[in-house]
Amino acid sequence: MVLVSKQPNIFPMAEDIHQQCGAYQLQAVLRAFGHDAAVEKLYLNDLFRKHDISLPYFMPHILGRFGIDSDVHFWTRRKFKDRLVEAIHEDKPTLFVIDSIWGNGDLHWISSWGHEETPEALDFLCYDSQLPTAVEAPGNARYAHPIIEEVLPWRGTFSLTVHL
């Protein structure tokens, strides 16, 4: 099992599983760094909060308010697994967009904090705010890479790698 060196101690389930997924992911990053902020405060501005807009290009600015460095990428489906494995090995938790697995199939932010090779597939240890809360665990979901690749948007996905 390969895990990034800093992890939050809690991965909470969203109060409304169809809302605020990007803000919950940013909150997890902040907690890994020993900070905390309400999800309502983790939007670029009030308009974005009102309409629950978490755009990838604004996330580095939001994390930067807390002194956390991150980079936005676009990863094609074909290279996604390799890029995510590389980011984890570089000690970079990674937030990325999928078509929701548990919600209504809309675009949804999740994050990966590690991976583990199993006989069946490579499993990513993820945080999905649509699932029940996990405490003192590497995420609250374990997704095999074929499951994640199945729910990636057809061209690829936006990802945000965090520098620990």
Rosetta blueprint (number, residue, H / E / L):
1 M L
2 V E
3 L E
4 V L
5 S L
6 K L
7 Q L
8 P L
9 N L
10 I E
11 F E
12 P L
13 M L
14 A L
15 E L
16 D L
17 I L
18 H L
19 Q L
20 Q L
21 C H
22 G H
23 A H
24 Y H
25 Q H
26 L H
27 Q H
28 A H
29 V H
30 L H
31 R H
32 A H
33 F L
34 G L
35 H L
36 D L
37 A L
38 A L
39 V H
40 E H
41 K H
42 L L
43 Y L
44 L L
45 N L
46 D H
47 L H
48 F H
49 R H
50 K H
51 H L
52 D L
53 I L
54 S L
55 L L
56 P H
57 Y H
58 F H
59 M H
60 P H
61 H H
62 I H
63 L H
64 G H
65 R L
66 F L
67 G L
68 I L
69 D L
70 S E
71 D E
72 V E
73 H E
74 F E
75 W E
76 T E
77 R H
78 R H
79 K H
80 F H
81 K H
82 D H
83 R H
84 L H
85 V H
86 E H
87 A H
88 I H
89 H H
90 E L
91 D L
92 K L
93 P L
94 T E
95 L E
96 F E
97 V E
98 I E
99 D E
100 S L
101 I L
102 W L
103 G L
104 N L
105 G L
106 D L
107 L E
108 H E
109 W E
110 I E
111 S E
112 S E
113 W E
114 G E
115 H E
116 E E
117 E E
118 T L
119 P L
120 E L
121 A L
122 L E
123 D E
124 F E
125 L E
126 C E
127 Y E
128 D L
129 S L
130 Q L
131 L L
132 P L
133 T L
134 A E
135 V E
136 E L
137 A L
138 P L
139 G L
140 N L
141 A E
142 R E
143 Y E
144 A E
145 H H
146 P H
147 I H
148 I H
149 E H
150 E H
151 V H
152 L L
153 P L
154 W L
155 R L
156 G E
157 T E
158 F E
159 S E
160 L E
161 T E
162 V E
163 H L
164 L L
